[in-house]
Amino acid sequence: MIRVEFLGPIQKAPLELDIDNLNQLRSILQKDEELQEWLQNSAVALNDTLVSSLDVALKDGDKVSLLPPVCGG
Amino acid sequence: MYLYDGALDVPKILKQWYDSERDSNYGAYIPFVGTVRSEDNISGLSFDIYEPILESWFKSWQEKAKLRGAIIKMAHSRGDVMLHESSYIAAVFSPKRRVALEFIDEFVEDFKASAPIWKYDLIEGERVYAKDRSTAIKGSGLLGGQS
């Protein structure tokens, strides 16, 4: 299973999904109306490292995080 | 990197950092302190932090500092910080002032654009995401668009 976490202001509980890659995750998340804007402006991390492409294979136990726009300080 | 619940004790932290490096032969110590200002009827700000990625981001800046013979320190608040309290301190120590002046500018700019910290206005007891002041991390939107 892949754990998907929504960070900061995205008010959504984590998901546990049986998927193999980030393209599958994109298809699943795009069906959620409330996530549409967040998908457009969030960065994606796999196991706490930011990714720059969807061509990434996922394996059991991986963690994917969505990071919406930031403002520290 | 130091994270605290609530407002930072600015004099204490600046003194701790000063004391820790006073004998390290750095000629310059340049701190930046971020303080919550009164605007738009807020009573304060509140922060969420995602620590694993913040730590790796900060580590990359420590390595950049080292290449220039400098060191970087940072403190940030978690949770609520009220008006005129401080939520952020960054500081650079370097042998000469020019490196520290330039480095603190580069560091704080990238901090604003990349550090995984989310800011909320505190308005009548509610946390309101500071969406308009937030910046999408470079490379955002991978999961958006058309399949």
Backbone of each chain as ProteinMPNN parsed JSONL, in Angstrom:
{"seq_chain_A": "MIRVEFLGPIQKAPLELDIDNLNQLRSILQKDEELQEWLQNSAVALNDTLVSSLDVALKDGDKVSLLPPVCGG", "coords_chain_A": {"N_chain_A": [[0.831, -1.201, 0.0], [0.335, 2.3, -0.618], [0.935, 5.239, 1.083], [-0.725, 8.309, 1.174], [-0.271, 11.626, 1.88], [-1.647, 14.746, 2.892], [-0.563, 17.9, 3.172], [-0.23, 20.777, 5.447], [-2.555, 23.324, 4.751], [-4.367, 21.739, 3.336], [-7.244, 20.221, 3.852], [-7.573, 17.229, 4.38], [-7.878, 13.81, 5.097], [-5.246, 11.313, 5.409], [-4.602, 8.943, 2.736], [-4.721, 5.444, 1.937], [-3.49, 3.682, -0.621], [-3.665, 1.275, -3.279], [-1.528, 1.304, -5.525], [0.71, 1.675, -8.398], [2.219, 3.676, -9.527], [2.873, 7.245, -10.053], [1.238, 8.349, -11.978], [-1.109, 6.87, -11.818], [-1.9, 7.681, -9.317], [-2.443, 10.353, -9.858], [-4.686, 10.131, -11.545], [-6.574, 9.073, -9.762], [-6.743, 11.053, -7.748], [-7.654, 13.208, -9.213], [-10.311, 12.775, -9.477], [-11.45, 13.777, -7.27], [-13.294, 16.402, -6.398], [-12.822, 18.445, -4.49], [-10.12, 18.594, -4.369], [-9.118, 19.742, -6.639], [-8.009, 22.422, -7.066], [-5.83, 22.311, -5.348], [-4.282, 20.309, -6.504], [-3.292, 21.584, -8.701], [-1.558, 23.481, -7.658], [0.191, 22.309, -5.891], [3.269, 20.869, -4.705], [4.984, 17.7, -5.061], [6.095, 15.074, -3.056], [8.122, 12.175, -2.716], [8.608, 9.846, -0.318], [9.645, 11.898, 1.302], [11.29, 13.353, -0.397], [11.344, 15.807, -2.887], [9.733, 15.416, -6.045], [10.167, 15.648, -9.621], [8.931, 14.671, -11.787], [6.367, 12.575, -13.178], [7.066, 10.088, -13.84], [7.677, 7.872, -12.032], [8.178, 4.995, -10.244], [6.247, 3.278, -7.778], [6.559, 1.647, -4.636], [5.553, -0.889, -2.277], [4.763, 0.489, 0.86], [5.743, 2.999, 0.384], [5.668, 6.59, 0.784], [3.737, 9.276, -0.236], [3.64, 12.76, -0.481], [1.682, 15.715, -0.553], [2.429, 19.062, -1.106], [1.216, 22.108, -0.513], [1.141, 25.664, -1.578], [3.662, 27.645, 0.034], [4.594, 29.63, 2.95], [6.712, 30.695, 4.91], [8.147, 32.253, 7.873]], "CA_chain_A": [[0.0, 0.0, 0.0], [1.022, 3.591, -0.676], [0.276, 6.232, 1.933], [-0.734, 9.639, 0.56], [-0.531, 12.621, 2.923], [-1.982, 16.095, 2.408], [0.073, 18.721, 4.206], [-0.63, 22.161, 5.657], [-3.976, 23.716, 4.744], [-5.267, 20.812, 2.624], [-7.971, 19.547, 4.928], [-7.986, 15.913, 3.916], [-7.213, 12.733, 5.84], [-4.358, 10.513, 4.557], [-5.189, 7.817, 2.002], [-3.884, 4.257, 1.718], [-3.906, 3.277, -1.96], [-2.945, 0.172, -3.907], [-1.167, 1.83, -6.851], [2.087, 1.361, -8.784], [2.985, 4.833, -10.008], [2.258, 8.549, -9.767], [0.16, 8.601, -12.938], [-2.331, 6.291, -11.242], [-2.324, 8.561, -8.225], [-3.04, 11.546, -10.45], [-6.04, 9.789, -12.009], [-7.465, 8.895, -8.606], [-6.957, 12.33, -7.043], [-8.385, 14.15, -10.067], [-11.756, 12.526, -9.345], [-11.908, 14.438, -6.045], [-13.582, 17.814, -6.71], [-12.249, 19.375, -3.505], [-8.652, 18.647, -4.506], [-8.715, 20.265, -7.958], [-7.096, 23.561, -6.986], [-4.593, 21.887, -4.678], [-3.459, 19.521, -7.433], [-2.64, 22.533, -9.619], [-0.526, 24.333, -7.046], [0.988, 21.602, -4.879], [4.43, 20.057, -5.059], [4.817, 16.289, -4.706], [7.306, 14.444, -2.518], [8.093, 10.728, -2.501], [9.463, 9.529, 0.839], [10.226, 13.159, 1.786], [12.124, 14.028, -1.395], [10.494, 16.355, -3.943], [9.909, 14.792, -7.354], [9.951, 16.61, -10.704], [8.339, 13.948, -12.911], [5.429, 11.526, -12.782], [7.626, 8.782, -14.236], [8.3, 7.34, -10.827], [7.498, 3.778, -9.784], [5.995, 3.249, -6.342], [6.604, 0.298, -4.058], [4.806, -1.042, -1.028], [5.338, 1.212, 1.987], [6.136, 4.367, 0.019], [4.831, 7.704, 1.245], [3.66, 10.415, -1.153], [3.098, 13.933, 0.221], [1.346, 16.901, -1.357], [2.817, 20.277, -0.387], [0.604, 23.295, -1.119], [1.998, 26.854, -1.527], [4.269, 27.858, 1.352], [4.865, 31.013, 3.384], [7.327, 30.72, 6.232], [8.7, 33.537, 8.325]], "C_chain_A": [[0.871, 1.258, 0.0], [0.237, 4.564, 0.201], [0.396, 7.607, 1.272], [-1.145, 10.65, 1.627], [-0.731, 14.006, 2.315], [-1.545, 17.076, 3.492], [-0.553, 20.115, 4.315], [-2.135, 22.351, 5.572], [-4.903, 22.772, 3.982], [-5.976, 19.963, 3.679], [-8.479, 18.2, 4.431], [-7.186, 14.852, 4.664], [-6.315, 11.932, 4.889], [-5.11, 9.362, 3.897], [-4.194, 6.659, 2.001], [-4.346, 3.665, 0.397], [-3.035, 2.134, -2.48], [-2.631, 0.581, -5.348], [0.32, 1.585, -7.107], [2.901, 2.574, -9.199], [2.192, 6.131, -9.789], [1.167, 8.907, -10.774], [-1.169, 8.034, -12.436], [-2.846, 7.171, -10.103], [-3.009, 9.811, -8.785], [-4.48, 11.259, -10.889], [-7.021, 9.685, -10.844], [-7.788, 10.245, -7.956], [-7.764, 13.312, -7.888], [-9.892, 13.923, -10.017], [-12.338, 13.234, -8.124], [-12.061, 15.948, -6.316], [-12.845, 18.772, -5.78], [-10.737, 19.53, -3.653], [-8.194, 19.378, -5.761], [-7.694, 21.399, -7.866], [-5.761, 23.158, -6.36], [-3.699, 21.089, -5.631], [-2.692, 20.438, -8.382], [-1.462, 23.252, -8.976], [0.326, 23.633, -5.994], [2.186, 20.882, -5.494], [4.215, 18.644, -4.518], [6.148, 15.753, -4.192], [7.075, 12.944, -2.391], [9.102, 10.426, -1.403], [10.305, 10.746, 1.248], [11.277, 13.77, 0.86], [11.218, 14.521, -2.523], [10.776, 15.663, -5.264], [9.555, 15.815, -8.435], [9.301, 15.948, -11.913], [7.357, 12.908, -12.362], [5.955, 10.138, -13.116], [8.406, 8.169, -13.081], [7.496, 6.121, -10.398], [7.333, 3.849, -8.266], [6.075, 1.804, -5.856], [5.908, 0.302, -2.696], [5.517, -0.311, 0.116], [5.785, 2.623, 1.661], [5.145, 5.395, 0.57], [4.896, 8.834, 0.225], [3.027, 11.571, -0.379], [2.786, 15.035, -0.78], [1.617, 18.146, -0.528], [2.226, 21.5, -1.094], [1.52, 24.522, -0.979], [2.398, 27.239, -0.095], [4.455, 29.342, 1.664], [5.421, 30.995, 4.796], [7.709, 32.133, 6.634], [7.749, 34.369, 9.141]], "O_chain_A": [[1.977, 1.275, 0.539], [-0.981, 4.689, 0.068], [1.483, 8.016, 0.862], [-2.226, 10.548, 2.206], [-0.066, 14.38, 1.349], [-2.093, 17.081, 4.594], [-1.283, 20.569, 3.435], [-2.901, 21.643, 6.226], [-6.116, 22.984, 3.982], [-5.369, 19.098, 4.311], [-9.656, 18.045, 4.104], [-5.974, 14.979, 4.84], [-6.588, 11.875, 3.691], [-6.112, 8.872, 4.417], [-2.981, 6.866, 2.056], [-5.479, 3.193, 0.297], [-1.848, 2.037, -2.171], [-3.372, 0.248, -6.273], [1.09, 1.325, -6.182], [4.131, 2.52, -9.224], [1.024, 6.117, -9.401], [0.268, 9.687, -10.459], [-2.222, 8.648, -12.612], [-4.049, 7.377, -9.946], [-4.022, 10.267, -8.254], [-5.382, 12.055, -10.63], [-8.157, 10.152, -10.932], [-8.943, 10.544, -7.655], [-8.478, 14.155, -7.345], [-10.665, 14.773, -10.459], [-13.555, 13.292, -7.953], [-11.07, 16.667, -6.444], [-12.309, 19.787, -6.224], [-10.146, 20.475, -3.13], [-6.998, 19.612, -5.931], [-6.643, 21.349, -8.506], [-4.699, 23.608, -6.791], [-2.474, 21.195, -5.558], [-1.585, 20.115, -8.814], [-0.489, 23.593, -9.649], [1.095, 24.281, -5.285], [2.137, 20.369, -6.612], [3.382, 18.419, -3.641], [7.193, 15.95, -4.813], [5.993, 12.495, -2.013], [10.293, 10.71, -1.536], [11.505, 10.637, 1.502], [12.067, 14.611, 1.289], [10.418, 13.754, -3.058], [11.927, 15.355, -5.573], [8.757, 16.725, -8.208], [9.136, 16.586, -12.953], [7.499, 12.429, -11.237], [5.364, 9.132, -12.724], [9.621, 7.979, -13.151], [6.282, 6.202, -10.211], [8.175, 4.408, -7.563], [5.709, 0.87, -6.569], [5.711, 1.343, -2.069], [6.722, -0.473, 0.313], [6.167, 3.374, 2.56], [3.967, 5.11, 0.786], [5.98, 9.293, -0.135], [2.011, 11.396, 0.294], [3.532, 15.256, -1.734], [1.12, 18.287, 0.589], [2.696, 21.88, -2.167], [2.564, 24.435, -0.332], [1.599, 27.171, 0.839], [4.47, 30.188, 0.77], [4.701, 31.246, 5.761], [7.61, 33.075, 5.849], [8.103, 35.465, 9.574]]}, "seq_chain_B": "MYLYDGALDVPKILKQWYDSERDSNYGAYIPFVGTVRSEDNISGLSFDIYEPILESWFKSWQEKAKLRGAIIKMAHSRGDVMLHESSYIAAVFSPKRRVALEFIDEFVEDFKASAPIWKYDLIEGERVYAKDRSTAIKGSGLLGGQS", "coords_chain_B": {"N_chain_B": [[19.277, 24.07, 13.129], [16.398, 25.225, 14.715], [13.346, 24.563, 16.209], [10.444, 25.884, 17.68], [7.658, 25.77, 19.939], [5.208, 28.151, 19.617], [5.896, 31.726, 20.191], [9.186, 33.078, 19.474], [11.949, 33.425, 21.722], [13.582, 36.029, 21.312], [15.894, 37.688, 22.241], [17.23, 35.782, 23.807], [17.825, 33.668, 21.995], [19.411, 34.983, 20.053], [21.541, 35.668, 21.659], [22.449, 33.159, 22.504], [23.372, 32.127, 20.07], [25.322, 33.987, 19.414], [27.066, 33.603, 21.598], [27.803, 30.986, 21.086], [29.427, 31.163, 18.876], [31.303, 33.118, 19.288], [34.005, 32.794, 19.721], [34.911, 31.736, 17.389], [36.238, 32.984, 15.391], [34.839, 34.408, 13.42], [34.188, 37.281, 11.541], [31.837, 38.565, 11.064], [28.426, 38.706, 12.054], [25.295, 38.254, 11.104], [22.075, 38.703, 11.713], [18.639, 38.029, 10.853], [15.488, 38.993, 11.842], [12.183, 38.059, 12.02], [9.134, 39.607, 12.598], [5.788, 39.663, 13.818], [3.465, 41.727, 12.325], [0.929, 44.26, 12.859], [-1.831, 44.105, 10.899], [-4.628, 44.174, 8.677], [-6.51, 43.489, 10.632], [-5.663, 41.209, 12.025], [-4.999, 38.979, 14.807], [-2.756, 37.648, 15.179], [-0.349, 35.266, 13.896], [-0.238, 31.89, 12.616], [1.473, 28.766, 12.383], [2.167, 25.875, 10.407], [4.454, 23.199, 10.111], [6.377, 21.101, 8.027], [8.493, 18.89, 9.009], [10.418, 16.853, 8.052], [11.121, 17.502, 5.338], [11.801, 20.163, 5.615], [14.101, 19.917, 7.144], [15.89, 18.62, 5.35], [16.018, 20.533, 3.35], [17.181, 22.66, 4.791], [19.632, 21.543, 5.435], [20.855, 21.438, 2.929], [21.358, 24.127, 2.547], [23.118, 24.573, 4.632], [25.309, 23.262, 3.644], [25.882, 24.81, 1.386], [26.613, 27.177, 2.668], [28.909, 26.37, 3.978], [30.685, 26.019, 1.858], [31.318, 28.618, 1.36], [32.73, 29.356, 3.504], [31.174, 30.051, 5.62], [28.608, 29.946, 8.235], [25.212, 28.947, 8.795], [22.312, 29.678, 10.679], [19.079, 28.916, 12.001], [15.866, 29.678, 13.324], [12.494, 28.833, 14.033], [8.972, 29.292, 14.591], [6.374, 27.045, 15.686], [2.829, 26.696, 15.462], [0.855, 29.174, 17.219], [1.625, 32.677, 16.997], [1.671, 35.797, 18.357], [0.714, 39.301, 17.743], [3.477, 41.465, 17.29], [5.209, 39.711, 18.382], [7.882, 37.374, 17.623], [8.538, 35.122, 14.926], [10.48, 34.023, 13.422], [13.925, 33.567, 12.936], [16.884, 34.053, 11.206], [20.346, 33.583, 10.701], [23.631, 34.462, 9.712], [27.021, 33.611, 10.012], [30.191, 34.763, 9.121], [33.579, 34.978, 7.842], [34.126, 37.53, 6.689], [32.155, 40.55, 6.164], [30.779, 40.82, 3.679], [30.152, 38.322, 2.473], [28.334, 37.281, 4.341], [26.261, 39.185, 4.268], [25.306, 38.933, 1.639], [24.641, 36.237, 1.614], [22.637, 35.927, 3.562], [20.541, 37.217, 2.37], [20.066, 35.658, 0.026], [19.437, 33.256, 1.27], [17.114, 33.81, 2.832], [15.32, 34.549, 0.838], [15.045, 32.135, -0.614], [14.092, 30.57, 1.431], [11.531, 31.674, 1.799], [10.369, 30.887, -0.588], [10.569, 28.13, -0.733], [10.71, 26.636, 1.723], [9.0, 24.188, 3.609], [6.605, 25.375, 5.107], [3.593, 26.52, 6.453], [1.456, 29.3, 6.562], [-0.946, 30.923, 8.585], [-3.469, 33.381, 9.064], [-4.567, 34.705, 12.153], [-7.741, 35.262, 12.919], [-10.3, 36.505, 14.719], [-10.104, 34.233, 16.37], [-10.013, 32.172, 14.55], [-8.148, 30.096, 12.268], [-6.883, 31.196, 9.284], [-5.863, 30.315, 6.192], [-3.054, 31.784, 4.66], [-3.329, 32.308, 1.815], [-2.977, 34.121, -0.375], [-0.501, 35.2, 0.106], [1.209, 33.168, -0.178], [3.581, 30.949, -1.788], [3.854, 28.821, -4.558], [5.715, 25.859, -4.465], [8.685, 25.296, -6.368], [8.15, 23.511, -9.355], [5.614, 22.642, -8.814], [2.268, 21.29, -9.274], [2.333, 18.921, -10.63], [0.483, 16.863, -10.359], [-1.76, 17.959, -11.34], [-3.741, 19.28, -14.096], [-4.524, 17.728, -17.317], [-5.233, 14.227, -17.62]], "CA_chain_B": [[17.902, 24.536, 12.988], [15.704, 25.121, 15.996], [11.907, 24.823, 16.102], [9.853, 26.142, 18.997], [6.206, 25.95, 19.985], [4.883, 29.538, 19.958], [6.816, 32.808, 19.836], [10.609, 32.91, 19.767], [12.59, 34.312, 22.705], [14.608, 36.571, 20.408], [17.184, 38.021, 22.875], [17.897, 34.559, 24.275], [18.363, 32.917, 20.856], [20.525, 35.746, 19.465], [22.684, 35.58, 22.583], [22.974, 31.79, 22.426], [24.137, 31.975, 18.823], [26.514, 34.819, 19.572], [27.993, 32.943, 22.532], [28.314, 29.729, 20.525], [30.405, 31.4, 17.804], [32.119, 34.313, 19.545], [35.43, 32.468, 19.666], [35.158, 30.955, 16.16], [36.989, 33.836, 14.45], [34.022, 35.026, 12.381], [34.186, 38.736, 11.679], [30.486, 39.113, 10.867], [27.248, 37.947, 12.536], [24.192, 39.031, 10.547], [20.783, 38.055, 11.925], [17.37, 38.588, 10.371], [14.411, 38.62, 12.762], [10.856, 38.32, 11.468], [8.19, 39.92, 13.672], [4.401, 39.741, 13.338], [2.969, 43.104, 12.296], [-0.519, 44.464, 12.896], [-2.435, 44.493, 9.612], [-5.843, 43.444, 8.301], [-7.247, 43.024, 11.816], [-5.257, 39.908, 12.562], [-4.497, 39.014, 16.182], [-1.459, 36.988, 15.131], [-0.174, 34.285, 12.822], [-0.048, 30.522, 13.081], [2.317, 28.062, 11.416], [2.378, 24.422, 10.327], [5.769, 22.894, 9.543], [6.641, 19.698, 7.712], [9.89, 18.867, 9.423], [11.412, 16.061, 7.287], [11.616, 18.21, 4.153], [12.475, 21.379, 6.09], [15.452, 19.539, 7.579], [16.775, 18.364, 4.198], [16.216, 21.835, 2.706], [18.134, 23.439, 5.584], [20.933, 20.893, 5.313], [21.457, 21.849, 1.658], [21.874, 25.484, 2.749], [24.318, 24.493, 5.478], [26.42, 22.875, 2.767], [26.242, 25.995, 0.585], [27.316, 28.109, 3.559], [30.248, 25.825, 4.245], [31.517, 26.285, 0.677], [31.754, 30.026, 1.39], [33.408, 29.599, 4.772], [30.199, 30.653, 6.542], [27.619, 29.026, 8.793], [23.854, 29.488, 8.827], [21.457, 29.178, 11.766], [17.686, 29.302, 11.78], [14.869, 29.284, 14.328], [11.139, 29.132, 13.569], [7.88, 28.902, 15.478], [5.211, 26.232, 15.304], [1.627, 27.141, 16.163], [0.435, 30.578, 17.223], [2.552, 33.759, 17.367], [0.781, 36.956, 18.39], [1.25, 40.57, 17.244], [4.714, 42.013, 17.842], [6.117, 38.621, 18.74], [8.675, 36.962, 16.465], [8.335, 33.727, 14.522], [11.557, 33.558, 12.538], [15.256, 34.181, 12.976], [17.945, 33.413, 10.435], [21.592, 34.327, 10.923], [24.844, 33.956, 9.054], [28.345, 34.007, 10.501], [31.217, 34.557, 8.086], [34.815, 35.698, 8.173], [33.982, 38.941, 6.312], [30.741, 40.911, 6.132], [30.13, 40.761, 2.366], [29.581, 36.983, 2.288], [27.157, 37.119, 5.207], [25.179, 40.06, 3.775], [24.735, 38.335, 0.426], [24.104, 34.907, 1.904], [21.376, 36.017, 4.309], [19.527, 37.605, 1.384], [19.745, 34.47, -0.787], [18.826, 32.238, 2.13], [15.748, 34.178, 3.225], [14.476, 34.482, -0.369], [14.717, 30.731, -0.91], [13.244, 30.129, 2.55], [10.156, 32.098, 1.511], [9.849, 30.202, -1.774], [10.75, 26.67, -0.734], [10.637, 25.921, 3.005], [7.641, 23.652, 3.793], [5.952, 25.986, 6.261], [2.329, 27.127, 6.019], [1.095, 30.423, 7.432], [-2.374, 31.226, 8.726], [-3.824, 34.555, 9.855], [-5.494, 34.447, 13.263], [-8.792, 36.273, 12.846], [-11.398, 36.133, 15.619], [-9.907, 32.879, 16.878], [-9.961, 31.185, 13.469], [-6.938, 30.059, 11.439], [-7.236, 31.389, 7.875], [-4.664, 30.092, 5.359], [-2.594, 33.011, 3.983], [-3.181, 31.823, 0.436], [-2.489, 35.149, -1.298], [0.909, 35.508, 0.38], [1.975, 31.933, -0.273], [4.256, 30.696, -3.062], [3.92, 27.405, -4.934], [7.082, 25.343, -4.536], [9.12, 25.059, -7.753], [7.768, 22.183, -9.858], [4.264, 22.279, -8.361], [1.236, 21.065, -10.293], [2.539, 17.643, -11.336], [-0.712, 16.001, -10.325], [-2.88, 18.681, -11.924], [-3.837, 19.193, -15.561], [-5.291, 16.629, -17.905], [-4.598, 12.911, -17.629]], "C_chain_B": [[17.152, 24.257, 14.288], [14.231, 25.485, 15.802], [11.325, 24.923, 17.495], [8.333, 26.19, 18.884], [5.921, 27.383, 20.44], [6.015, 30.495, 19.635], [8.257, 32.488, 20.225], [11.046, 33.888, 20.858], [13.808, 34.912, 22.001], [15.918, 36.905, 21.126], [17.961, 36.778, 23.299], [18.56, 33.81, 23.12], [19.549, 33.658, 20.237], [21.77, 35.663, 20.349], [23.308, 34.188, 22.545], [23.848, 31.621, 21.193], [25.43, 32.795, 18.896], [27.543, 34.104, 20.446], [28.613, 31.694, 21.907], [29.414, 29.968, 19.488], [31.386, 32.526, 18.105], [33.618, 34.045, 19.46], [35.81, 31.717, 18.394], [35.862, 31.766, 15.078], [36.163, 34.305, 13.249], [34.001, 36.534, 12.618], [32.798, 39.342, 11.607], [29.433, 38.142, 11.394], [26.049, 38.761, 12.102], [22.877, 38.291, 10.723], [19.649, 38.799, 11.232], [16.293, 38.081, 11.321], [13.078, 39.018, 12.142], [9.829, 38.455, 12.578], [6.791, 40.119, 13.097], [3.896, 41.177, 13.458], [1.451, 43.131, 12.372], [-0.994, 44.909, 11.518], [-3.673, 43.627, 9.385], [-6.577, 42.823, 9.495], [-6.883, 41.632, 12.299], [-4.837, 40.065, 14.021], [-3.145, 38.335, 16.263], [-1.389, 36.086, 13.924], [-0.036, 32.907, 13.448], [0.66, 29.741, 11.991], [2.218, 26.549, 11.562], [3.733, 24.208, 9.664], [5.826, 21.415, 9.205], [8.137, 19.468, 7.886], [10.83, 18.033, 8.558], [11.978, 16.825, 6.089], [12.28, 19.528, 4.55], [13.918, 21.057, 6.483], [16.377, 19.307, 6.387], [17.038, 19.656, 3.428], [17.283, 22.633, 3.46], [19.545, 22.853, 5.467], [21.625, 21.325, 4.016], [22.014, 23.269, 1.772], [23.083, 25.511, 3.684], [25.534, 24.141, 4.616], [26.862, 24.046, 1.881], [27.029, 26.999, 1.431], [28.754, 27.658, 3.766], [31.199, 26.118, 3.09], [32.039, 27.721, 0.659], [32.435, 30.383, 2.709], [32.501, 30.191, 5.831], [29.391, 29.557, 7.235], [26.276, 29.747, 8.884], [23.121, 28.861, 10.003], [20.048, 29.688, 11.515], [16.826, 28.833, 12.935], [13.498, 29.672, 13.782], [10.119, 28.618, 14.574], [6.938, 27.907, 14.82], [4.009, 26.79, 16.069], [1.496, 28.65, 16.177], [1.536, 31.538, 17.702], [1.759, 35.056, 17.256], [1.496, 38.228, 17.905], [2.476, 41.003, 18.028], [5.603, 40.971, 18.503], [6.843, 38.186, 17.457], [8.564, 35.468, 16.222], [9.539, 33.158, 13.779], [12.844, 34.312, 12.814], [16.165, 33.362, 12.062], [19.205, 34.232, 10.69], [22.74, 33.639, 10.212], [26.059, 34.496, 9.791], [29.336, 33.769, 9.372], [32.462, 35.355, 8.455], [34.695, 37.183, 7.865], [32.523, 39.263, 6.036], [30.05, 40.635, 4.797], [29.465, 39.408, 2.118], [28.296, 36.842, 3.108], [25.984, 37.961, 4.713], [24.502, 39.449, 2.546], [24.041, 37.019, 0.746], [22.778, 34.99, 2.65], [20.237, 36.389, 3.359], [19.099, 36.395, 0.552], [18.991, 33.439, 0.039], [17.374, 32.575, 2.439], [14.813, 34.149, 2.013], [14.083, 33.041, -0.679], [13.863, 30.131, 0.205], [11.781, 30.447, 2.248], [9.536, 31.272, 0.382], [9.786, 28.686, -1.631], [10.528, 25.962, 0.597], [9.195, 25.46, 3.265], [7.002, 24.096, 5.113], [4.703, 26.687, 5.739], [1.861, 28.129, 7.064], [-0.411, 30.647, 7.406], [-2.513, 32.541, 9.483], [-4.741, 34.096, 10.988], [-6.5, 35.595, 13.284], [-9.984, 35.785, 13.647], [-11.304, 34.657, 16.021], [-9.828, 31.803, 15.815], [-8.61, 31.256, 12.765], [-7.362, 30.143, 9.981], [-5.951, 31.306, 7.049], [-4.305, 31.361, 4.572], [-2.296, 32.695, 2.522], [-2.52, 32.856, -0.482], [-1.022, 35.5, -1.098], [1.795, 34.284, 0.215], [2.502, 31.726, -1.691], [4.261, 29.195, -3.34], [5.384, 26.996, -5.044], [7.422, 25.04, -5.999], [8.753, 23.628, -8.188], [6.381, 21.74, -9.434], [3.333, 22.039, -9.545], [1.389, 19.761, -11.061], [1.275, 16.795, -11.416], [-1.948, 16.713, -10.884], [-2.93, 18.474, -13.422], [-4.609, 17.97, -16.02], [-4.511, 15.322, -17.845], [-4.34, 12.477, -19.072]], "O_chain_B": [[17.271, 23.181, 14.873], [13.905, 26.561, 15.301], [11.67, 24.143, 18.383], [7.79, 26.601, 17.858], [6.343, 27.785, 21.524], [6.959, 30.157, 18.92], [8.515, 31.738, 21.166], [10.579, 35.026, 20.914], [14.914, 34.378, 22.08], [16.973, 36.455, 20.68], [19.184, 36.722, 23.172], [19.703, 33.368, 23.233], [20.573, 33.048, 19.931], [22.897, 35.596, 19.858], [24.53, 34.044, 22.551], [24.932, 31.041, 21.264], [26.494, 32.333, 18.484], [28.72, 34.008, 20.098], [29.777, 31.375, 22.151], [30.238, 29.087, 19.243], [32.219, 32.855, 17.261], [34.404, 34.946, 19.167], [36.889, 31.131, 18.313], [36.058, 31.277, 13.966], [36.716, 34.571, 12.183], [33.822, 37.0, 13.743], [32.586, 40.48, 12.025], [29.531, 36.929, 11.208], [25.794, 39.833, 12.649], [22.585, 37.357, 9.976], [19.691, 40.016, 11.05], [16.197, 36.88, 11.576], [12.873, 40.178, 11.783], [9.662, 37.552, 13.398], [6.634, 40.68, 12.013], [3.896, 41.764, 14.54], [0.775, 42.17, 12.006], [-0.6, 45.969, 11.032], [-3.744, 42.49, 9.85], [-7.188, 41.761, 9.374], [-7.704, 40.951, 12.914], [-4.38, 41.131, 14.434], [-2.459, 38.424, 17.281], [-2.248, 36.127, 13.043], [0.244, 32.768, 14.639], [0.473, 30.016, 10.805], [2.189, 26.012, 12.669], [4.112, 24.953, 8.761], [5.383, 20.573, 9.986], [8.938, 19.812, 7.017], [11.963, 18.46, 8.335], [13.185, 16.796, 5.852], [13.222, 19.966, 3.891], [14.837, 21.822, 6.193], [17.527, 19.747, 6.405], [18.136, 19.862, 2.912], [18.18, 23.212, 2.846], [20.528, 23.591, 5.407], [22.835, 21.551, 4.002], [23.034, 23.582, 1.157], [23.963, 26.362, 3.548], [26.635, 24.65, 4.829], [28.054, 24.249, 1.652], [27.995, 27.596, 0.956], [29.688, 28.46, 3.733], [32.371, 26.427, 3.306], [33.058, 28.015, 0.035], [32.685, 31.554, 2.996], [32.97, 30.761, 6.816], [29.479, 28.385, 6.869], [26.207, 30.968, 9.028], [23.281, 27.676, 10.293], [19.844, 30.737, 10.904], [17.019, 27.739, 13.465], [13.352, 30.715, 13.144], [10.359, 27.655, 15.303], [6.726, 27.91, 13.607], [4.151, 27.292, 17.183], [1.965, 29.331, 15.265], [2.263, 31.263, 18.657], [1.235, 35.379, 16.19], [2.707, 38.233, 17.687], [2.513, 40.921, 19.256], [6.622, 41.303, 19.107], [6.465, 38.579, 16.354], [8.505, 34.662, 17.151], [9.61, 31.954, 13.533], [12.852, 35.539, 12.913], [16.204, 32.134, 12.142], [19.13, 35.446, 10.875], [22.808, 32.413, 10.125], [26.121, 35.672, 10.147], [29.33, 32.712, 8.741], [32.411, 36.28, 9.266], [35.108, 38.016, 8.672], [31.737, 38.373, 5.713], [28.877, 40.261, 4.771], [28.344, 39.349, 1.611], [27.29, 36.338, 2.61], [24.841, 37.505, 4.735], [23.276, 39.452, 2.436], [22.974, 36.727, 0.206], [21.879, 34.191, 2.387], [19.107, 35.931, 3.526], [17.906, 36.139, 0.393], [18.031, 32.828, -0.431], [16.498, 31.718, 2.319], [13.649, 33.769, 2.138], [12.921, 32.76, -0.973], [13.01, 29.281, -0.051], [10.903, 29.6, 2.417], [8.338, 30.991, 0.39], [9.024, 28.03, -2.341], [10.185, 24.779, 0.599], [8.266, 26.26, 3.153], [6.878, 23.333, 6.071], [4.745, 27.363, 4.712], [1.864, 27.861, 8.265], [-1.057, 30.572, 6.361], [-1.771, 32.795, 10.431], [-5.58, 33.214, 10.806], [-6.168, 36.733, 13.615], [-10.606, 34.779, 13.304], [-12.3, 33.933, 16.01], [-9.6, 30.636, 16.135], [-8.001, 32.321, 12.671], [-8.099, 29.289, 9.488], [-5.059, 32.141, 7.197], [-5.158, 31.938, 3.898], [-1.159, 32.803, 2.063], [-1.627, 32.527, -1.263], [-0.371, 36.026, -2.001], [3.003, 34.356, 0.442], [1.952, 32.249, -2.66], [4.624, 28.396, -2.476], [6.191, 27.704, -5.646], [6.571, 24.591, -6.767], [9.017, 22.665, -7.47], [6.001, 20.592, -9.663], [3.571, 22.512, -10.656], [0.666, 19.516, -12.027], [1.031, 16.103, -12.404], [-3.043, 16.151, -10.901], [-2.249, 17.602, -13.961], [-5.252, 17.277, -15.232], [-3.29, 15.307, -17.997], [-3.809, 11.392, -19.305]]}, "name": "protein", "num_of_chains": 2, "seq": "MIRVEFLGPIQKAPLELDIDNLNQLRSILQKDEELQEWLQNSAVALNDTLVSSLDVALKDGDKVSLLPPVCGGMYLYDGALDVPKILKQWYDSERDSNYGAYIPFVGTVRSEDNISGLSFDIYEPILESWFKSWQEKAKLRGAIIKMAHSRGDVMLHESSYIAAVFSPKRRVALEFIDEFVEDFKASAPIWKYDLIEGERVYAKDRSTAIKGSGLLGGQS"}
